[in-house]
Amino acid sequence: MMAAISAAMAGDETRLIEKNEKLGKKLFITGKGRCNVTNACDICDFFDSVCSNPKFLYSAVYGFDNSSLMAFFEERKVPLKTERGNRVFPVSDHSSDIIRALEVQLKDLGVSVSLNTEVRELITENGRVTGIRYAGGFEEADRVIVATGGLSYPSTGSTGDGYRWAKATGHEIRDTYPALVPFNLKDEFVKELQGLTLKNTGLVVLKDKKTVFSGQGEVLFTHFGVSGPLILTASSLMKGGRGDFEIYLDLKPALSQEVLDKRFLREFENGAQKSLSNVLKELLPKSMIPVILALSSVSGEKKAGQVSRSERERLLDVFKHMPLHFSSLRGYNEAIITGGGVSVRDVNPSTMESNKIKGLYFCGEVLDVDAFTGGYNLQIAFSTGRLAGGA
Ligand SMILES: Cc1cc2nc3c(=O)[nH]c(=O)nc-3n(C[C@H](O)[C@H](O)[C@H](O)COP(=O)(O)OP(=O)(O)OC[C@H]3O[C@@H](n4cnc5c(N)ncnc54)[C@H](O)[C@@H]3O)c2cc1C
């Protein structure tokens, strides 16, 4: 939609072709229906939240940055507000307001919109795009912008068609994978912990003994494994989850090993006549206690005053390095974004035009770019769309 707006602003006769019965099906569900439209961070910091190919995005993001995007919507009667973590939402909390503003702008600029129209392939001649073929016909065009999204949440229309067209016209497609996605774990205990949210938890992910991710935040246990903001962020750096990963939780990230040991000594002394399970209620959510005791090989029946030094050390080790056994990332149906895609080496970062086919442009999630949660992915889609359109 932004690419079509931009092309029309640049003076091109523009047609937007959408296979769904309406525009912006994915946009509608973003930010749990509230649409976290961008992040109001200092624009220099924006790129720290981009996981793949941040440098490729410099021209696009500096050319149409978060303040330009916010001004775009506010000028079109969508007041915005900034929440925790610089996340920007419409004041109304309705993603439909964002979609409506884009639709009104498309109409005002005279963009013709064809709904229920599925593009099948690109038509090229002598290294130049000349049009597109769709079910039941074709359309000639001097310029074609591919904005088909990735593979995530395919029910919204993103079914990877753009990758197929790009490949068929000689572009490299970097392996795609679900990103911002929960993990499946092998550990049987996840079933006992299902529904538990740990608020301030440390997470470390290692691959081949090297740290891939280290951070602190919220982890949610589910029937299959783990989810929650911290897990989603880590998943994007696991690039498809291929390989051997070691994952550890730190249940008390604010306390050093020594300080936690002192706390243990104090709690165990105060509750010396109580069972260890009972005393651990001061330190852990109830459902975690049997799991931590089993992982530490310490009996919860034991009186707290009788816990030996080596038992205390084992507990300490599990509190600070609780191991989770990674099985795989969940699938595209649950992934907020798709990693991989059209190689940025085949696209000119100053224009978004293909380096292989003249007049062909790519923007948004179809490209091999992805970022963390917080409004960055939509800003990338809007910025690259704006640049591809040429306004
Ligand atoms: C649940 C969820 C929540 C999210 N929340 C946020 C958020 O709050 N903030 C944020 O920054 N990002 C969020 N994202 C990510 C964000 O939605 C995407 O990064 C963004 O939508 C990508 O935009 P796009 O235009 O490239 O692709 P899409 O939004 O996927 O749009 C692609 C369009 O192309 C159409 N299309 C595909 N193939 C064809 C074809 N063959 N013919 C015709 N039309 C076709 C599709 O139907 C679709 O309408 C979220 C994603 C999900 C899944």
The ligand as an ORCA input file, in Angstrom:
! r2SCAN-3c Opt
* xyz 0 1
  C       0.584    -11.693     14.371
  C       1.544    -10.657     13.842
  C       1.692     -9.465     14.521
  C       2.597     -8.508     14.051
  N       2.692     -7.332     14.730
  C       3.570     -6.391     14.288
  C       3.632     -5.119     14.933
  O       2.827     -4.803     15.821
  N       4.592     -4.248     14.500
  C       5.450     -4.545     13.472
  O       6.315     -3.725     13.135
  N       5.348     -5.708     12.797
  C       4.433     -6.626     13.168
  N       4.320     -7.804     12.471
  C       5.131     -7.982     11.238
  C       4.483     -7.193     10.070
  O       3.118     -7.512     10.003
  C       5.162     -7.514      8.738
  O       6.519     -7.232      8.865
  C       4.568     -6.666      7.604
  O       3.185     -6.875      7.492
  C       5.243     -6.979      6.267
  O       4.635     -6.196      5.298
  P       4.616     -6.617      3.763
  O       3.823     -5.564      3.061
  O       5.973     -6.904      3.300
  O       3.824     -8.007      3.707
  P       2.321     -8.392      4.134
  O       1.821     -7.474      5.175
  O       2.343     -9.840      4.392
  O       1.477     -8.083      2.805
  C       1.660     -8.836      1.627
  C       0.370     -8.754      0.792
  O       0.608     -9.325     -0.493
  C      -0.516    -10.086     -0.860
  N      -0.105    -11.116     -1.809
  C       0.763    -12.131     -1.584
  N       0.895    -12.893     -2.697
  C       0.074    -12.334     -3.631
  C      -0.234    -12.677     -4.991
  N       0.286    -13.741     -5.580
  N      -1.096    -11.882     -5.672
  C      -1.673    -10.794     -5.075
  N      -1.422    -10.446     -3.778
  C      -0.564    -11.201     -3.081
  C      -0.992    -10.683      0.459
  O      -2.330    -11.122      0.363
  C      -0.770     -9.552      1.426
  O      -1.909     -8.730      1.547
  C       3.393     -8.763     12.892
  C       3.214     -9.953     12.196
  C       2.297    -10.902     12.653
  C       2.122    -12.175     11.880
*
